[in-house]
Amino acid sequence: MHFDKSEKVKRLEQRVIAFMDEHVYPNERAFEHQLNQQESRWSEVPSIMEEMKAKAKEEGLWNLFLPDEEYGAGLTNLEYAPLCELMGRSMIGPEVFNCNAPDTGNMELLARYGTKKQKEEWLVPLLNGEIRSCFSMTEPEVASSDATNIEGEIRREADEYIINGTKWWSSGAGDPRCKVAIFMGKTDPDAPRHEQQSMILVPLDTPGVHIKRMLPVFGYDHAPHGHAEIDFRNVRVPADHIIWGEGKGFAIAQGRLGPGRIHHCMRLIGAAERALEDLCKRVQNREAFHRPLAEQGVIREWIADSRIEIEQARLLTLKAAYMMDTVGSKMAKTEIAMIKVVAPNIALKVIDRAIQAHGAAGVSDDFTLAAQWANSRTLRLADGPDEVHRRQVAKLELSKYKE
Ligand SMILES: Cc1cc2nc3c(=O)[nH]c(=O)nc-3n(C[C@H](O)[C@H](O)[C@H](O)COP(=O)(O)OP(=O)(O)OC[C@H]3O[C@@H](n4cnc5c(N)ncnc54)[C@H](O)[C@@H]3O)c2cc1C
C-alpha cells in the first residue's frame, strides 16, 4: 500500500493551497456579511461565492472529486484525499471547487446510474455549478438509519410516477439554485427487503413539492444551503425520471454513500488540521500566570494528542480510499465504516481542545471553531450514525470466528 503523492497531485495540492490562501479564507467573513445584508439569508447566494467558483473553474480546480474521466477530473479517491482535506479547512471551501455535499454524491450517482437524458438534464448543469441538488431519504416518522424503514411512496400510474411522503434533513434544499431532489421511496413494499426501494428525480418546482421549514444545526442555519423538511404530496413526474430502474434504490444508496462518506472524512481531517493550527498559533501568543500558554504541560499534551489522532485518522482514510480504488467500495465497506466513526470523533476532540485553548473566543464567531464543531458533530449522525457503522465493523469481525 503506497500513499505517495504523484507529481500531478503535488502540483494540484500547491494550487489548491494557494487558492485557499488567496480567495477562500479571506472571503469567509465577506460571505457571511453578504448573506446578512440580503433581505433574507435564503433569498440569494452571496455574489462572492459565484465569483470564487468562476475563478476556481477558470483555473481548472473544478470537479476534482469525480473519478469519472468523461465528466470529472479523473482522480482516484487516494489522489483526491489531500485536495478534499484542504477544501474542508473552510466551511465555504468545498462549494468553491464544486466539491460540496450532497451535490458530489448526487453527481456521482447520476454519472454512474443516470440515463443519457438524465445526465444531460441534471448532471451537466450540476457539473457546471449552475444548479444545486438535494438528496431526500431521511423521514421524520421512521428510524432512517435503517434505510429499509423508509416509507415514502413512489407509485407508477401509466407513464408517470406519483410520489408521496415527508422527508427531512434534505441538505441543500434551501438554496435558491437547488432545482432537483433525488427522492428515495418504495415502489414495491412486497418485494424482498432490499428491492422495495427506488430513487427518482423530482424537480423542486413540480406541483405538490412544499418546503415546510428549514432545520438549524445547534442554531446555525447553514444558509443559503440549509437542511429542509419537505412535503411531497401527489407529486407527478414522468416515468423516465426513475434512476436505473425500480427496486434499485438500496443498491444505489450503497454506491452513493461510499464515496460520500469518505469525502466527509477527508474534509473533517482538514477541519481538524486547521483547528490544531489555530490552537498552536493562539497559545504561543497569550500568557497566563507569567508564561505563554504553550508552556503549560496540559496544552502541550492536547497538541501532541491532536497530532497523533489526526495522523491516525488520515492514514485510515487513505487506506479506505486506496481500497476503494483497488478492490471497490463493497470490499472496502469495513474500512469506510471504521473511518466514518473515527474521523468525526477525532475532529470533535481536536476542535474542542482548540476551543478550550482559545478561551471564550473559541465559542464566538470570531474564529471558525464553533461552526466547525457544530458541523463535525452532525457527522456522527449524517450518512449513518456511529452505532450503525460500528455494527458493520463488529459483524465482520465476528464472522471471522464463526464455527
Ligand atoms: C446536518 C445533517 C444533514 C443531513 N443531510 C441529509 C440529507 O441530505 N439527506 C438525507 O436523506 N438525510 C440527511 N441527514 C439525516 C441523516 O442521514 C439521519 O439523521 C441518519 O441516517 C440517522 O437517521 P435518524 O435521524 O432517523 O436516526 P434514527 O434511525 O432514529 O436513530 C437514532 C439513533 O439510534 C441509534 N441507533 C440506530 N441504529 C442503531 C443500532 N443498530 N445500534 C445501536 N444504536 C443504533 C443511533 O445512536 C442513532 O443516532 C442529515 C442529518 C444531519 C444532522
The ligand as an SDF file (V2000), in Angstrom:
LIG
                    3D

 53 58  0  0  0  0  0  0  0  0999 V2000
  -26.8070   18.0940    9.3130 C   0  0  0  0  0  0  0  0  0  0  0  0
  -27.4530   16.8690    8.7590 C   0  0  0  0  0  0  0  0  0  0  0  0
  -27.5610   16.7180    7.3860 C   0  0  0  0  0  0  0  0  0  0  0  0
  -28.2340   15.6170    6.8520 C   0  0  0  0  0  0  0  0  0  0  0  0
  -28.3890   15.5290    5.4880 N   0  0  0  0  0  0  0  0  0  0  0  0
  -29.1650   14.5740    4.9760 C   0  0  0  0  0  0  0  0  0  0  0  0
  -29.5050   14.5770    3.5740 C   0  0  0  0  0  0  0  0  0  0  0  0
  -29.0390   15.4260    2.8100 O   0  0  0  0  0  0  0  0  0  0  0  0
  -30.3940   13.6580    3.1330 N   0  0  0  0  0  0  0  0  0  0  0  0
  -30.9500   12.7160    3.9390 C   0  0  0  0  0  0  0  0  0  0  0  0
  -31.7340   11.9150    3.4560 O   0  0  0  0  0  0  0  0  0  0  0  0
  -30.6320   12.6810    5.2640 N   0  0  0  0  0  0  0  0  0  0  0  0
  -29.7760   13.5830    5.7970 C   0  0  0  0  0  0  0  0  0  0  0  0
  -29.4960   13.5980    7.1410 N   0  0  0  0  0  0  0  0  0  0  0  0
  -30.1200   12.6080    8.0030 C   0  0  0  0  0  0  0  0  0  0  0  0
  -29.1920   11.5210    8.5000 C   0  0  0  0  0  0  0  0  0  0  0  0
  -28.6750   10.7490    7.4640 O   0  0  0  0  0  0  0  0  0  0  0  0
  -30.0000   10.7080    9.5150 C   0  0  0  0  0  0  0  0  0  0  0  0
  -30.2690   11.5640   10.6210 O   0  0  0  0  0  0  0  0  0  0  0  0
  -29.2980    9.4520    9.9670 C   0  0  0  0  0  0  0  0  0  0  0  0
  -29.2670    8.4960    8.9490 O   0  0  0  0  0  0  0  0  0  0  0  0
  -29.9780    8.8360   11.2030 C   0  0  0  0  0  0  0  0  0  0  0  0
  -31.3260    8.6310   10.9820 O   0  0  0  0  0  0  0  0  0  0  0  0
  -32.3970    9.1540   12.0730 P   0  0  0  0  0  0  0  0  0  0  0  0
  -32.1200   10.5890   12.3250 O   0  0  0  0  0  0  0  0  0  0  0  0
  -33.7390    8.7790   11.6130 O   0  0  0  0  0  0  0  0  0  0  0  0
  -31.9960    8.3890   13.3970 O   0  0  0  0  0  0  0  0  0  0  0  0
  -32.6370    7.0170   13.9370 P   0  0  0  0  0  0  0  0  0  0  0  0
  -32.6220    5.9990   12.8380 O   0  0  0  0  0  0  0  0  0  0  0  0
  -33.9140    7.3180   14.5990 O   0  0  0  0  0  0  0  0  0  0  0  0
  -31.5620    6.5650   15.0100 O   0  0  0  0  0  0  0  0  0  0  0  0
  -31.4100    7.2960   16.2450 C   0  0  0  0  0  0  0  0  0  0  0  0
  -30.2030    6.7780   16.9790 C   0  0  0  0  0  0  0  0  0  0  0  0
  -30.3730    5.4050   17.2780 O   0  0  0  0  0  0  0  0  0  0  0  0
  -29.1030    4.8090   17.3900 C   0  0  0  0  0  0  0  0  0  0  0  0
  -29.0750    3.5990   16.5800 N   0  0  0  0  0  0  0  0  0  0  0  0
  -29.5720    3.4070   15.3470 C   0  0  0  0  0  0  0  0  0  0  0  0
  -29.3020    2.1680   14.9090 N   0  0  0  0  0  0  0  0  0  0  0  0
  -28.6160    1.5550   15.8880 C   0  0  0  0  0  0  0  0  0  0  0  0
  -28.0160    0.2710   16.0580 C   0  0  0  0  0  0  0  0  0  0  0  0
  -28.0860   -0.6410   15.0760 N   0  0  0  0  0  0  0  0  0  0  0  0
  -27.3730    0.0070   17.2100 N   0  0  0  0  0  0  0  0  0  0  0  0
  -27.3050    0.9290   18.2010 C   0  0  0  0  0  0  0  0  0  0  0  0
  -27.8230    2.1550   18.0970 N   0  0  0  0  0  0  0  0  0  0  0  0
  -28.4540    2.4640   16.9680 C   0  0  0  0  0  0  0  0  0  0  0  0
  -28.0650    5.8090   16.9160 C   0  0  0  0  0  0  0  0  0  0  0  0
  -27.4390    6.4080   18.0310 O   0  0  0  0  0  0  0  0  0  0  0  0
  -28.9250    6.8250   16.2000 C   0  0  0  0  0  0  0  0  0  0  0  0
  -28.3170    8.1240   16.1900 O   0  0  0  0  0  0  0  0  0  0  0  0
  -28.7800   14.6420    7.7100 C   0  0  0  0  0  0  0  0  0  0  0  0
  -28.6320   14.7750    9.0950 C   0  0  0  0  0  0  0  0  0  0  0  0
  -27.9930   15.8690    9.6300 C   0  0  0  0  0  0  0  0  0  0  0  0
  -27.8900   16.0220   11.1210 C   0  0  0  0  0  0  0  0  0  0  0  0
  1  2  1  0
  2  3  1  0
  2 52  2  0
  3  4  2  0
  4  5  1  0
  4 50  1  0
  5  6  2  0
  6  7  1  0
  6 13  1  0
  7  8  2  0
  7  9  1  0
  9 10  1  0
 10 11  2  0
 10 12  1  0
 12 13  2  0
 13 14  1  0
 14 15  1  0
 14 50  1  0
 15 16  1  0
 16 17  1  0
 16 18  1  0
 18 19  1  0
 18 20  1  0
 20 21  1  0
 20 22  1  0
 22 23  1  0
 23 24  1  0
 24 25  2  0
 24 26  1  0
 24 27  1  0
 27 28  1  0
 28 29  2  0
 28 30  1  0
 28 31  1  0
 31 32  1  0
 32 33  1  0
 33 34  1  0
 33 48  1  0
 34 35  1  0
 35 36  1  0
 35 46  1  0
 36 37  1  0
 36 45  1  0
 37 38  2  0
 38 39  1  0
 39 40  1  0
 39 45  2  0
 40 41  1  0
 40 42  2  0
 42 43  1  0
 43 44  2  0
 44 45  1  0
 46 47  1  0
 46 48  1  0
 48 49  1  0
 50 51  2  0
 51 52  1  0
 52 53  1  0
M  END
$$$$
